[in-house]
Amino acid sequence: MSDIHCFSYVEDAPSASVARKLVSARNSVSENALVFYSGFPAVLGGCRPVKSKSKSLMRMAGSGIYSLVLTDLDTAECACSLIRDWFGLPRENPADLPSQCIFRVAVREIESWIIADREAWADHIGIAAANFPVHPDELSDPKNRLLSVVRKKGRRKIHREMLPRGTAHIGPRYNEVLCDFIDDAWDPVRASANSPSLKRAFDALLSL
């Protein structure tokens, strides 16, 4: 089987690390390789810039060009409703995209996928696993839950540096801590046992 080269667009740095780790895990058990073009995944800085790529993604798919997109569900009802909204699909139609457009939605945020590897995350952050949910996809605001645990249970300098200051939504080293964990210890196969949306994403990559 031939290797598949693809572009990739994500919201933030942790999502980029997740995309790279997912592809690496997928490639380790697949007959062909999914290969990012140089400079990708591209971090676009939020869901709106990613959404703005929707028409380009469809044009690319029509030309046989592959793309991998990770975005957060946030407050959308479900992944299907988000896909219909972003790609202008009628409500009565299936939320199906071309196979070249690998579009995956983290329920409800990428933090759900990250902390789904619960024991490894707890060991990395130095806070007992009992403080983190077994089924993070069920959280309405995974990032806020993560920060709340760090605020209540964290005792280290690195914990304080994860917490937001002033009007910021995250602390100065929040993304760094998450990316270090993903790169060094996060196992998407292990995590997918606790996150159905992550399992669907990994299964979609395996089907290529």
C-alpha positions as CSV (number, residue, x, y, z in Angstrom):
1,M,0.0,0.0,0.0
2,S,1.2,3.5,-0.8
3,D,2.0,6.1,1.8
4,I,-0.6,8.9,2.2
5,H,0.7,12.4,2.5
6,C,-1.5,15.0,4.1
7,F,-1.9,18.5,5.3
8,S,-3.2,19.0,8.9
9,Y,-4.9,21.9,10.8
10,V,-5.5,22.1,14.5
11,E,-6.6,24.7,17.0
12,D,-3.6,24.8,19.4
13,A,-0.2,23.3,20.3
14,P,-1.6,20.4,22.4
15,S,-3.8,19.4,19.5
16,A,-0.8,19.4,17.2
17,S,1.1,17.1,19.6
18,V,-2.0,14.8,19.8
19,A,-2.2,14.7,16.0
20,R,1.5,13.7,15.6
21,K,1.2,11.0,18.3
22,L,-2.0,9.6,16.8
23,V,-0.4,9.3,13.4
24,S,2.7,7.8,14.9
25,A,0.6,5.2,16.7
26,R,-1.4,4.5,13.6
27,N,1.7,4.1,11.5
28,S,3.2,1.6,13.9
29,V,0.5,-0.9,13.2
30,S,-0.5,-0.1,9.5
31,E,0.9,-1.4,6.3
32,N,1.2,2.1,4.9
33,A,2.3,5.4,6.5
34,L,0.3,8.6,6.9
35,V,2.9,11.4,6.4
36,F,2.5,15.1,7.2
37,Y,3.8,17.6,4.7
38,S,6.6,19.7,6.0
39,G,5.4,22.4,8.4
40,F,2.3,20.5,9.4
41,P,0.2,20.1,11.6
42,A,-0.5,23.9,11.4
43,V,-1.6,25.5,14.6
44,L,-4.3,28.1,13.6
45,G,-5.1,29.5,17.1
46,G,-8.7,28.5,17.8
47,C,-11.8,27.0,16.2
48,R,-12.8,29.9,14.0
49,P,-9.6,29.8,11.9
50,V,-10.0,26.1,11.5
51,K,-13.6,26.5,10.5
52,S,-12.5,29.0,7.9
53,K,-10.6,26.2,6.1
54,S,-13.8,24.1,5.5
55,K,-14.3,25.2,1.8
56,S,-10.6,24.7,1.1
57,L,-10.7,21.2,2.7
58,M,-13.5,20.2,0.4
59,R,-11.7,21.5,-2.7
60,M,-8.6,19.7,-1.6
61,A,-10.5,16.5,-1.1
62,G,-12.0,16.9,-4.6
63,S,-8.5,16.9,-6.0
64,G,-7.5,13.8,-4.0
65,I,-5.5,15.8,-1.5
66,Y,-5.7,14.4,2.1
67,S,-6.0,16.6,5.2
68,L,-6.3,15.7,8.9
69,V,-8.2,18.2,11.1
70,L,-8.7,18.1,14.8
71,T,-11.1,20.4,16.5
72,D,-13.1,20.7,19.7
73,L,-16.8,20.0,20.0
74,D,-17.1,22.8,22.7
75,T,-20.7,23.7,23.1
76,A,-22.0,22.1,19.8
77,E,-24.7,19.5,20.3
78,C,-22.7,16.7,18.7
79,A,-20.0,16.0,16.1
80,C,-22.6,15.6,13.3
81,S,-24.2,18.9,14.0
82,L,-20.8,20.6,14.1
83,I,-19.8,19.0,10.7
84,R,-23.1,20.0,9.1
85,D,-22.7,23.6,10.3
86,W,-19.0,23.9,9.3
87,F,-19.5,22.3,5.8
88,G,-22.9,23.6,5.0
89,L,-24.6,20.2,4.9
90,P,-28.4,20.0,5.1
91,R,-29.7,18.8,8.5
92,E,-31.5,15.8,6.9
93,N,-28.4,14.6,5.2
94,P,-25.7,12.3,6.8
95,A,-22.7,14.2,8.1
96,D,-20.4,12.5,5.7
97,L,-17.3,14.0,4.3
98,P,-15.0,12.8,1.5
99,S,-12.5,10.1,2.7
100,Q,-9.7,12.5,1.9
101,C,-11.0,14.9,4.6
102,I,-10.1,13.2,7.9
103,F,-12.1,15.4,10.2
104,R,-12.1,14.4,13.9
105,V,-13.9,16.1,16.8
106,A,-12.7,15.9,20.4
107,V,-15.6,15.6,22.9
108,R,-15.7,18.2,24.3
109,E,-12.1,19.5,24.2
110,I,-8.7,18.0,23.4
111,E,-8.1,17.9,27.1
112,S,-10.6,15.0,27.3
113,W,-8.3,12.9,25.0
114,I,-5.2,13.9,27.0
115,I,-6.5,13.1,30.5
116,A,-8.2,9.9,29.2
117,D,-4.7,8.3,29.7
118,R,-5.5,8.8,33.3
119,E,-2.8,7.0,35.2
120,A,0.0,8.3,33.0
121,W,-1.3,11.8,33.2
122,A,-1.6,11.7,37.0
123,D,2.0,10.4,37.2
124,H,3.2,13.1,34.9
125,I,1.4,16.0,36.7
126,G,2.1,14.6,40.2
127,I,-1.5,14.6,41.3
128,A,-3.4,11.4,42.2
129,A,-5.4,9.8,39.5
130,A,-8.5,9.7,41.7
131,N,-8.9,13.4,41.1
132,F,-9.4,13.0,37.4
133,P,-12.5,11.5,35.8
134,V,-12.5,8.0,34.3
135,H,-14.7,9.1,31.4
136,P,-13.6,12.6,30.4
137,D,-15.8,12.7,27.3
138,E,-18.7,13.2,29.7
139,L,-17.4,16.5,31.1
140,S,-19.1,19.7,29.9
141,D,-15.8,21.7,30.3
142,P,-12.7,19.4,30.4
143,K,-10.2,22.3,30.5
144,N,-11.9,24.0,33.4
145,R,-12.1,20.6,35.3
146,L,-8.4,20.1,34.7
147,L,-7.5,23.6,35.9
148,S,-9.8,23.2,38.9
149,V,-8.0,20.0,40.0
150,V,-4.6,21.7,39.5
151,R,-5.8,24.7,41.5
152,K,-7.0,22.6,44.4
153,K,-4.4,19.8,44.5
154,G,-1.3,21.2,42.9
155,R,1.6,22.1,45.2
156,R,4.4,22.7,42.7
157,K,5.7,25.7,40.9
158,I,4.7,24.1,37.6
159,H,1.2,23.7,38.8
160,R,0.9,27.4,39.6
161,E,2.4,28.2,36.1
162,M,-0.4,26.2,34.5
163,L,-3.1,28.4,36.1
164,P,-4.4,31.5,34.3
165,R,-3.5,35.0,35.4
166,G,-5.5,38.1,34.9
167,T,-7.8,37.8,31.9
168,A,-5.9,34.8,30.4
169,H,-7.7,31.5,29.9
170,I,-4.7,29.4,30.6
171,G,-1.4,29.8,32.5
172,P,2.0,30.6,30.8
173,R,3.1,27.0,30.9
174,Y,-0.2,25.2,30.5
175,N,0.3,24.2,26.8
176,E,4.0,23.3,27.6
177,V,3.0,20.9,30.3
178,L,0.3,19.2,28.1
179,C,2.7,18.9,25.1
180,D,5.5,17.5,27.2
181,F,3.1,14.8,28.5
182,I,1.8,14.0,25.1
183,D,5.2,13.8,23.5
184,D,6.8,11.8,26.4
185,A,4.1,9.5,27.9
186,W,0.6,9.8,26.3
187,D,-0.6,6.6,24.7
188,P,-3.6,7.1,22.4
189,V,-4.5,3.4,22.4
190,R,-4.6,3.3,26.2
191,A,-6.4,6.6,26.3
192,S,-9.0,5.5,23.8
193,A,-10.3,2.9,26.3
194,N,-11.7,5.9,28.3
195,S,-12.7,8.2,25.5
196,P,-15.1,7.1,22.8
197,S,-14.4,10.1,20.6
198,L,-10.7,9.4,20.7
199,K,-11.3,5.8,19.8
200,R,-13.4,6.8,16.8
201,A,-10.6,9.1,15.7
202,F,-8.0,6.4,16.0
203,D,-10.2,3.9,14.2
204,A,-10.7,6.4,11.4
205,L,-7.0,6.7,10.9
206,L,-6.5,2.9,11.0
207,S,-9.1,2.5,8.2
208,L,-7.0,4.6,5.7
